[in-house]
Amino acid sequence: MVDQFGTPPPPEPLFDPARFVEARPTEDPKPERVEIVETAIPLPLPGQLKSLDPEPAKKPALSPEGAIEAGRAGAVIEPSPEGFLNAVQVYPYTEGALYRLYASPGQVTDIALQPGETLVSVSAGDTVRWIVGDTASGSGSAARAHILVKPVAAGLQTNLMIATDRRTYHLDLESTPATYMAALSWRYPQDELAGLTARNANAAAQEAVPVERGLSLETLSFDYRITGDSPDWTPVRVFDDGRQVFIQMPAGVAASEMPPLFVLSSGGTAELVNYRVRGTYYIVDRLFTAAELRHGTKPQTVVRISKASAEPRSRWRRG
C-alpha cells in the first residue's frame, strides 16, 4: 500500500516477543458508585382511604397520663438477639426513640457513642442509686466517648439523657438481680446514607476528571502504530506527552476485561514499568519502543503497539 505520492509506508519494526516484560499495574484510588434504594412510603390523600366499618367504634379518650404512657411504650426499643455484635447490643439510631438498657448490681454497662462524637452532658433521673460516669478511648478521628452506668441494687428504674455535638440519646434504665448488658452502641442509617451519597458524588466527579491534567496539544505525539490481532479491546489511539504513554481503550470495555501490558523500553531492553488504569486509558509511566497487550494462552490474542519511527532491532517471531 502506497500513499498519494507513491511512497510505501515504513516497515513495521521487528521485535522478539521473549524480550517483552509484563508491566506492573498500579491503581488510582477510585471510589465505586453504589446504588441507593429508598423504600417507598405510601402517603394517604383525601378521598383515597375508605373506612371498612361504616360506624367505627369510638375509642375512649385517653387521659394525659394514659397518652404519655402509650407514647412512651410505643417509643421503647428493646434489645434483640439479632442486634448483638459479640457482647455489644447495637441499636439503630432513631431520633426520639427510647432505648432499653438492662443493668445489674456489681456490673458496669458501657454506652459507646459514635467515633468522633463529642460528649456535651449526661443527665440521669436517679443519681443516688445509679452511678454514672464517662471516659474515652482512641485518639484523633477515632476518639470515642463512653458513658458507664451501674446500679446499687436490683429492681431500680430511671432514665438517662445523653447530649452530644451531633444528637441526643434517651435511655430507659432498669436493674435486674443477674441479667445485664455488657455494652451497647448505635449504628446510624442516616449517616450511612449521607456517606453513600457523598461517595457517589465523589465517584461522579472522578469520572469527569480528564485523563491527565496539564497536557498540552503541542507536546503530544501520536506517532504510534497498532498492529496484530483485532479483538474488541483493540486500543482506539496511542499517544505520549514526552514523559508518559497514554493508551485509549474502547469505551465499552470493562476494567475486568482489560488485558495485561508487556513493554520493551526505549533502549530496546525488557524493563518492568508501572502503569495505571484511569477511565478507559492505560497510563504508562515512561516511554517505550514497543508494547503488547496479551490475552489468553493458546491461542493467545496479541495487539502490538510500536513507535512508527522506531528502527528494527531484532527479528520478531510470533511464537
VENVEN-V851218 format. One record per residue. N is the residue number from 0. RES is the residue in one letter. SS is DSSP state (h for helix, s for strand, l for the rest). D_CENTER is the distance of its C-alpha to the mean C-alpha in whole Angstrom. Layout:
N;RES;SS;D_CENTER  N;RES;SS;D_CENTER
This chain:
0;M;l;52  1;V;s;54  2;D;l;53  3;Q;l;55  4;F;l;57  5;G;l;58  6;T;l;56  7;P;s;54  8;P;l;50  9;P;l;50  10;P;l;49  11;E;l;46  12;P;l;45  13;L;l;46  14;F;l;43  15;D;l;43  16;P;h;40  17;A;h;40  18;R;h;40  19;F;l;36  20;V;s;34  21;E;s;30  22;A;l;28  23;R;s;25  24;P;s;21  25;T;s;19  26;E;l;15  27;D;l;14  28;P;l;11  29;K;l;9  30;P;l;6  31;E;l;6  32;R;l;8  33;V;l;8  34;E;l;11  35;I;l;12  36;V;l;16  37;E;l;18  38;T;l;21  39;A;l;25  40;I;l;27  41;P;l;31  42;L;l;33  43;P;l;36  44;L;l;39  45;P;l;42  46;G;l;44  47;Q;l;42  48;L;l;42  49;K;l;45  50;S;l;47  51;L;l;48  52;D;l;51  53;P;l;53  54;E;l;54  55;P;l;51  56;A;l;52  57;K;l;52  58;K;l;50  59;P;l;52  60;A;l;51  61;L;l;49  62;S;l;50  63;P;h;48  64;E;h;48  65;G;h;47  66;A;h;44  67;I;h;43  68;E;h;43  69;A;h;41  70;G;h;38  71;R;h;38  72;A;h;38  73;G;h;35  74;A;h;33  75;V;s;33  76;I;s;30  77;E;l;31  78;P;l;29  79;S;l;28  80;P;h;28  81;E;h;25  82;G;h;23  83;F;s;24  84;L;s;22  85;N;l;25  86;A;l;27  87;V;s;25  88;Q;s;25  89;V;s;22  90;Y;s;23  91;P;s;21  92;Y;l;21  93;T;l;24  94;E;l;26  95;G;l;29  96;A;l;29  97;L;s;31  98;Y;s;30  99;R;s;32  100;L;s;33  101;Y;s;35  102;A;s;37  103;S;s;40  104;P;l;43  105;G;l;42  106;Q;l;39  107;V;l;36  108;T;s;33  109;D;s;30  110;I;s;28  111;A;s;24  112;L;l;23  113;Q;l;19  114;P;l;18  115;G;l;19  116;E;l;22  117;T;l;25  118;L;s;28  119;V;s;31  120;S;s;33  121;V;s;34  122;S;s;37  123;A;s;39  124;G;l;42  125;D;l;43  126;T;l;43  127;V;l;46  128;R;l;46  129;W;s;42  130;I;s;41  131;V;s;38  132;G;s;36  133;D;s;33  134;T;s;31  135;A;s;28  136;S;s;26  137;G;l;23  138;S;l;23  139;G;h;22  140;S;h;18  141;A;h;18  142;A;l;22  143;R;s;22  144;A;s;26  145;H;s;28  146;I;s;31  147;L;s;33  148;V;s;36  149;K;s;39  150;P;s;42  151;V;l;45  152;A;l;46  153;A;l;45  154;G;l;46  155;L;l;44  156;Q;s;42  157;T;s;41  158;N;s;38  159;L;s;35  160;M;s;33  161;I;s;31  162;A;s;30  163;T;s;27  164;D;l;26  165;R;l;23  166;R;l;25  167;T;s;28  168;Y;s;28  169;H;s;31  170;L;s;32  171;D;s;35  172;L;s;37  173;E;s;39  174;S;s;41  175;T;s;42  176;P;l;44  177;A;l;42  178;T;l;39  179;Y;l;36  180;M;l;32  181;A;l;31  182;A;s;28  183;L;s;26  184;S;s;23  185;W;s;20  186;R;s;17  187;Y;l;16  188;P;h;15  189;Q;h;16  190;D;h;14  191;E;h;11  192;L;h;12  193;A;h;12  194;G;h;9  195;L;h;7  196;T;h;10  197;A;h;10  198;R;h;7  199;N;h;9  200;A;h;12  201;N;h;10  202;A;h;10  203;A;h;13  204;A;h;15  205;Q;h;14  206;E;h;15  207;A;h;18  208;V;l;19  209;P;l;22  210;V;l;22  211;E;l;24  212;R;l;25  213;G;l;29  214;L;l;30  215;S;l;34  216;L;h;35  217;E;h;38  218;T;h;37  219;L;l;35  220;S;s;37  221;F;l;37  222;D;l;39  223;Y;s;38  224;R;s;39  225;I;s;37  226;T;s;39  227;G;s;39  228;D;l;37  229;S;l;36  230;P;l;33  231;D;l;30  232;W;l;28  233;T;l;31  234;P;l;30  235;V;l;31  236;R;s;32  237;V;s;32  238;F;s;33  239;D;s;33  240;D;l;33  241;G;l;35  242;R;l;32  243;Q;l;30  244;V;s;30  245;F;s;28  246;I;s;28  247;Q;s;26  248;M;l;26  249;P;l;26  250;A;l;24  251;G;l;24  252;V;l;23  253;A;l;19  254;A;h;18  255;S;h;18  256;E;h;22  257;M;l;23  258;P;l;25  259;P;s;26  260;L;s;28  261;F;s;31  262;V;s;33  263;L;s;36  264;S;s;37  265;S;l;39  266;G;l;42  267;G;l;42  268;T;l;40  269;A;l;37  270;E;l;35  271;L;l;31  272;V;l;29  273;N;s;25  274;Y;s;23  275;R;s;20  276;V;s;19  277;R;s;18  278;G;l;18  279;T;l;21  280;Y;s;22  281;Y;s;23  282;I;s;24  283;V;s;27  284;D;l;27  285;R;l;31  286;L;l;34  287;F;s;35  288;T;s;38  289;A;s;37  290;A;s;34  291;E;s;33  292;L;s;30  293;R;s;31  294;H;s;30  295;G;l;31  296;T;l;34  297;K;l;38  298;P;l;38  299;Q;l;36  300;T;s;34  301;V;s;35  302;V;s;34  303;R;s;36  304;I;s;35  305;S;s;38  306;K;s;40  307;A;l;42  308;S;l;45  309;A;l;44  310;E;l;47  311;P;l;48  312;R;l;47  313;S;l;48  314;R;l;48  315;W;l;45  316;R;l;46  317;R;l;43  318;G;l;43
